[in-house]
């Protein structure tokens, strides 16, 4: 299988080719992510989850539940509100570029977490 794509990527080990194919699949999957809440529909106080980054496939903002703190023309300032222990490093705030992510309403997810009160 990997020998058939070797001419496309030059010569490399099978592991390198597997890594290249895996990254391509990740990026392809990220680019096909379903559309979330419209960007202009975001507002401070909304509880959201994010898609992988559409440009890089980065999933660092995906596994937690966020509250939108503030928005400007290009970014949303997010504060972790659920599953924050899954973040690497400080579980404080993050900036997310609006054009690089889809945003999904996550009120029900936050309320479903053990020990969560009505938000």
N, C-alpha and C positions, 0 to 999 in steps of 0.2 A: 504494500500500500504506500509506504513512505517513499519508496524508490520512484514511484510515478510522479511525485511532486518535487523531487530533488532538482530537476532542471529549473524549476521556477524560483528556487531559493538558493541556488548554488550548492556547493558540496558541504556537507555537515553530517554530524552523527545522527543516528536515528532519534536519540533523545532530543537533540536540538530541533529536528524537524517536527517531532511530536509537540514540543513547546510552541513552535510557530503555529502549528495547526490549532492547538488549544487556544492560543491568544486570538487567532482569527475567528474562531467559533464564539469566544467571549464577546468580541467586538461586534460580530454579526448579531448575536443575541441582544446586546445592549441597544443596537440601532433599531431593532424590531420591537422594543419594549412598547406595550400598549400606552396610549396617551392617558395622562392623569388629569388632575384638575387644571383648568386653563390658567396660565400664568397670571392673567389679569384678575382671576378669581381668588388668588391668594390674598390673605389678610392677616395682620398681626393677631395672634391668639389661636389661629387654626392649628389643629393637631394633624401632622402629616407623616407619611413615609415617603422615601425617595427611590427612584429607579437608579440603576447603575449609571455612571457618567456616560453619556451618549458618545463622547469623543474618545475616551480612553478605556472604557469598560471598568473603571475603578469602582469598587463596591464598598468603600469605606464608610459611606453614609447610609447604606441600605439596611443594615440589620437592627436599627434602633428606631424608636418613635420620637419625633421632634415636635416642638412647638415653634411656630413662626413668631419671632420676636419683633422683627422689623424688615422692611423691604425697600430697596431703592430701584433704580432702573435696570440694574443688572444682577443684583445678588439678593439673597434672603439670609438674614441672620437667624440661625436656628439654635434652640436650647434643647438638650436631651431631656425627654420626659418619661421614657420607658425603655427598659433593657439596656440601660447606660453602661452596665458592667461589661458589655460586649465591645465597647470602644477601647482602642489602644490609647494609652496615655490619659490626659486630662479629659474628663467626661463633661466639660463645660460647654461652651458654644462653638459653633462652626459656621463658616460662610459657605453658601452653595450658589454657584452661578446658575441663574434662572434658565439660560439656554442650554445647559448641559444636563439637566435632570427633568424628569417628570415628577410631579407631586401628586400624592394620593391622600384622600381624607382618611385619617386613622383614629377618629374618635372611638369607634367601636372596639378597635384593637386595644387601645389604652384602657378602656373600661373593662375589657376581658382579662387583663393581667391580674394575677392573684394579688389580693390586698389593695387593689385600685378602687378608689371611691368614684362616684360619678364626677366626671370632669366638666 
